[in-house]
Amino acid sequence: MSHRDRIPTDGGPSLTHNPFGSLSSDGLPAALPEKAPAGISQPFVSPEPAKSKKNRGRVDIIRQTAGRGGKTVTVVKNFVGIGLPEKEKLAKAMQRACGTGGTVKDGQIEIQGDKREEVARILTEANFRPVFAGG
């Protein structure tokens, strides 16, 4: 390793150089005040955009007992464009509303018991279109 390959340890050049220091604010609009003083009309500022009521797609709600030792389970499946974290969040909301346990398994939400009505209400509030499928 030669002398030229070594990294200096003396601190190097100063870090006080500001690359934006030479820019000018000429021609830019003035900043708007936080709140207009009394008696002065404030320029129109659009309100925060409302949450869109976009339909997020159809999901099927199924009641299952097969292979579960005779226990009834409500299964929600056929989610499109939704990731695992959001499914887990929906499952937690369903568990709280139904007062039961549940899980996310194989891309489906499973809630213990026949809780199809409560699950459908939560999915409708989340802008999904729940459909009761099967028996």
Legacy VTK file of the C-alpha trace (Angstrom):
# vtk DataFile Version 3.0
C-alpha trace
ASCII
DATASET POLYDATA
POINTS 135 float
0.000 0.000 0.000
1.626 3.212 -1.122
1.444 6.635 0.473
-1.079 7.798 -2.166
-3.579 5.002 -1.329
-3.917 5.994 2.297
-6.976 7.785 3.599
-6.154 11.035 5.437
-7.082 11.113 9.110
-6.604 14.833 9.712
-10.298 15.594 9.110
-9.872 16.602 5.489
-11.522 19.669 3.973
-14.045 21.636 5.982
-17.691 20.525 5.790
-19.076 24.053 6.046
-19.515 24.528 2.284
-23.216 24.990 1.418
-23.970 24.061 -2.223
-27.210 26.096 -2.101
-25.611 29.243 -0.676
-25.236 30.911 -4.062
-28.882 30.412 -5.094
-31.252 33.366 -5.147
-34.946 33.465 -4.212
-35.689 36.248 -6.724
-38.824 35.500 -8.731
-40.218 32.976 -6.259
-43.611 33.611 -4.621
-43.640 34.711 -1.017
-44.542 32.108 1.604
-48.170 32.063 2.724
-48.831 32.942 6.366
-50.022 30.125 8.629
-53.229 32.006 9.494
-54.448 35.247 8.000
-54.905 38.145 10.456
-58.477 39.084 11.371
-60.285 41.034 8.654
-57.980 39.929 5.839
-59.223 37.301 3.451
-56.915 34.364 3.023
-56.112 33.088 -0.454
-57.942 29.941 -1.515
-56.164 26.819 -0.352
-57.778 23.547 -1.327
-58.761 21.377 1.646
-57.064 18.045 2.230
-58.219 15.546 -0.343
-61.010 13.358 0.982
-60.326 9.663 1.225
-61.421 8.046 -1.981
-64.344 5.674 -1.789
-62.786 3.528 -4.491
-64.039 -0.025 -4.615
-61.091 -2.269 -3.786
-62.633 -5.372 -5.313
-64.735 -8.367 -4.415
-63.811 -10.653 -1.538
-65.581 -13.908 -0.705
-66.791 -14.719 2.808
-67.203 -18.439 3.420
-68.336 -20.457 6.451
-66.319 -23.657 6.814
-66.506 -26.616 9.181
-64.788 -29.343 7.146
-61.448 -30.514 8.545
-61.749 -28.370 11.663
-63.062 -30.875 14.184
-66.650 -29.680 13.800
-65.721 -26.074 14.653
-67.112 -23.307 12.443
-64.674 -20.822 10.917
-65.377 -17.746 8.805
-62.887 -17.517 5.919
-62.305 -14.371 3.842
-60.452 -14.957 0.574
-59.777 -13.722 -2.980
-58.088 -10.467 -1.978
-56.572 -8.643 -4.955
-53.800 -6.068 -4.619
-53.475 -6.243 -0.852
-50.319 -7.177 1.027
-49.816 -9.337 4.083
-49.452 -6.387 6.534
-52.843 -4.984 5.519
-54.449 -8.428 5.764
-53.070 -8.767 9.284
-54.427 -5.325 10.164
-57.875 -6.277 8.835
-57.731 -9.592 10.724
-56.966 -7.759 14.008
-59.914 -5.417 13.435
-62.191 -8.394 12.739
-60.986 -10.223 15.854
-61.685 -7.165 18.027
-65.136 -6.617 16.528
-66.117 -10.283 16.802
-64.486 -10.917 20.168
-62.851 -14.084 18.865
-59.503 -15.342 17.644
-58.315 -15.573 14.098
-55.312 -15.722 11.804
-53.995 -14.981 8.339
-53.117 -18.251 6.624
-52.295 -18.925 2.941
-53.414 -15.416 1.938
-56.812 -15.873 3.613
-58.190 -14.404 6.820
-59.721 -16.976 9.170
-61.951 -15.881 12.065
-63.235 -18.374 14.640
-66.995 -18.888 14.656
-69.780 -17.936 12.252
-69.144 -14.184 12.178
-69.965 -13.449 8.533
-72.116 -10.366 9.209
-69.511 -8.649 11.403
-66.720 -9.491 8.942
-68.793 -8.140 6.023
-69.341 -4.843 7.885
-65.604 -4.370 8.487
-64.763 -5.196 4.867
-67.387 -2.728 3.627
-65.873 0.005 5.830
-62.467 -0.820 4.260
-64.024 -0.249 0.773
-64.112 -3.919 -0.226
-67.194 -5.557 -1.755
-67.914 -8.607 0.426
-69.898 -11.480 -1.104
-71.281 -14.416 0.885
-70.100 -17.479 -1.039
-70.838 -21.136 -0.407
-72.970 -22.406 2.474
LINES 1 136
135 0 1 2 3 4 5 6 7 8 9 10 11 12 13 14 15 16 17 18 19 20 21 22 23 24 25 26 27 28 29 30 31 32 33 34 35 36 37 38 39 40 41 42 43 44 45 46 47 48 49 50 51 52 53 54 55 56 57 58 59 60 61 62 63 64 65 66 67 68 69 70 71 72 73 74 75 76 77 78 79 80 81 82 83 84 85 86 87 88 89 90 91 92 93 94 95 96 97 98 99 100 101 102 103 104 105 106 107 108 109 110 111 112 113 114 115 116 117 118 119 120 121 122 123 124 125 126 127 128 129 130 131 132 133 134
